[in-house]
């Protein structure tokens, strides 16, 4: 099956997106990228986050772009939205372009 033909994957982030849990989250996101050409990351449950969550989402966006994958975020609000804004990133633009800071 070619890219774009695969079943879309929705990866639901957990409530804790801090440095202590980010390695496990990264593994799950990496599998999603391997298994589909269409990935949606659902951020609606995130209530605790730090800069590692911002780094993960920016890296995921960059990887998706490099591989020509359809990458979307949903449910970006609260703590995660605030963390992105503090990093100079518009949450609404993360999947498409970003970035005030050139990341």
N, C-alpha and C positions, 0 to 999 in steps of 0.2 A: 504494500500500500504506500503511495507517495505522500510526501508532506502535504498537509492540508486535507488529506483524506481520512486520517485517523480519527478515532473517537476523541472528542474534546475531553480534557482532564480538568477537574476542579480540585485544587489543592487548598485545603482549609488550614490556615495557620492557627496554632494554639493560642491560648490567652497569654502565655509567657513567651515573649520573644526577646529574651535577654541573653547575655553571653553564656550563661550556664546551660541554656537549651538550644543554642543556635546550631551546634554541630549536627544534632539529630534532625532539626528542621532542614538544614542544608541538604542532608542525605535524601530526604523525601522530595524536596524540590528537584534535585538532580535526577531522580528516577522519573519524575513527571516530564522533564525535558527530554529524556531518552525515549519515553514511551508515546509521545504525541506531538503533533505539529501545532496543536491549539491548547494553550494552557491558561487557565484563569486561577489567580491566587486570591482566595477569599480571606480578607483581613478583618472581617467583622467581629471575630472573637478576641482579637488582640487587646489586652488591657494593660500589659506591662511590657515595655520595650526599652531598648537603649540603642546606641549607635550601631551595634552589631546587626540589628534588624534593618536599619537603613542601608548598611553595607550589603546585606544579603539581597534586598530588593533591587538595589542599583546593579549589582552583579548579575542577578537573574535577568533584569531588563537588557543588559548588555549582551549576555549570552544568547538570549532569545533573538535579539536583533542580528547578531553574528550568524546565527543558524537559520535565519529567515522564518522563525516561528511566530505564530500569532500569540501574543502575550498580553494579558489584561489583569488589572487589579480591580477588585470590588470590595466594598465595605470599609474603605479607608476612613477612619474617624478617630476621635478621641486621642489617646496617647500616641498612637502611631502617626496620625496626621500631624500632631504637634511636633513629634520627633523629626518628621520629614521637613516641616517648615523650618525648624531650628537648623537643619542641615542645608537650608537654602534650596529645597526641592519643593516644587508644586505637586502635591499628591495627585491632582487631576491629570497632570502631564507625565507622570512617571513612566507609564508604559510606552508612550509615544516618543517623547523627545527628552524632556527635562531641560532644562536645568539652569538655574540661575548661577550655579557655581561651576558649570562646565563639566560635570562628572560624566 
